[in-house]
Amino acid sequence: MSPTSTRHHTTSRAVAGGLTYFAAVMLLIANVLSLPYHPLWSLVVMALCAFVIWGLCTSGPAGAGK
């Protein structure tokens, strides 16, 4: 792989991780607000969002596994 291709791949992974983190945080906030109306479903989705956020935060920098 050329250095440009590797850099593009790493940047793409970082952007995808950032967008995933943003979406999980937005879903977490939305489910906190809907907690009084759908308590069980909100708790399930909040737990999944927290797991996704934890996974993104502990996975290390993009491309670190190579």
C-alpha positions in Angstrom: 0.0 0.0 0.0 1.2 3.5 -0.8 1.5 6.0 2.1 -1.3 8.1 0.6 -3.6 5.1 0.6 -2.8 4.2 4.2 -3.3 7.8 5.3 -6.7 7.9 3.6 -7.7 4.6 5.2 -6.7 5.9 8.6 -8.6 9.2 8.1 -11.7 7.4 6.9 -11.6 5.2 10.0 -11.2 8.2 12.3 -14.2 10.0 10.6 -16.3 6.9 10.8 -15.5 6.5 14.5 -16.3 10.1 15.2 -19.6 9.9 13.4 -20.5 6.7 15.3 -19.6 8.3 18.6 -21.7 11.3 17.7 -24.7 9.1 16.8 -24.4 7.1 19.9 -24.3 10.2 22.1 -27.3 11.7 20.3 -29.2 8.4 20.8 -28.3 8.3 24.4 -29.6 11.8 25.0 -32.8 11.1 23.1 -33.4 8.0 25.2 -32.8 9.8 28.4 -35.5 12.2 27.3 -37.9 9.4 26.4 -37.3 7.5 29.6 -40.6 8.5 31.2 -42.6 7.4 28.2 -40.9 4.1 27.3 -38.8 3.1 30.3 -37.8 -0.5 29.4 -37.0 0.2 25.8 -35.0 3.4 26.7 -32.9 1.5 29.2 -32.1 -1.2 26.7 -31.1 1.3 24.0 -29.1 3.4 26.6 -27.2 0.3 27.6 -26.3 -0.5 24.0 -25.3 3.1 23.3 -23.1 3.1 26.4 -21.5 -0.1 25.2 -20.8 1.4 21.8 -19.3 4.5 23.3 -17.1 2.4 25.6 -16.0 0.3 22.7 -15.0 3.3 20.7 -13.1 5.0 23.6 -11.1 1.9 24.5 -10.2 0.6 21.0 -7.2 3.0 20.6 -6.3 5.1 17.7 -7.4 4.2 14.2 -5.1 1.8 12.5 -3.2 0.9 15.7 -3.7 -2.8 15.1 -1.6 -2.9 12.0 
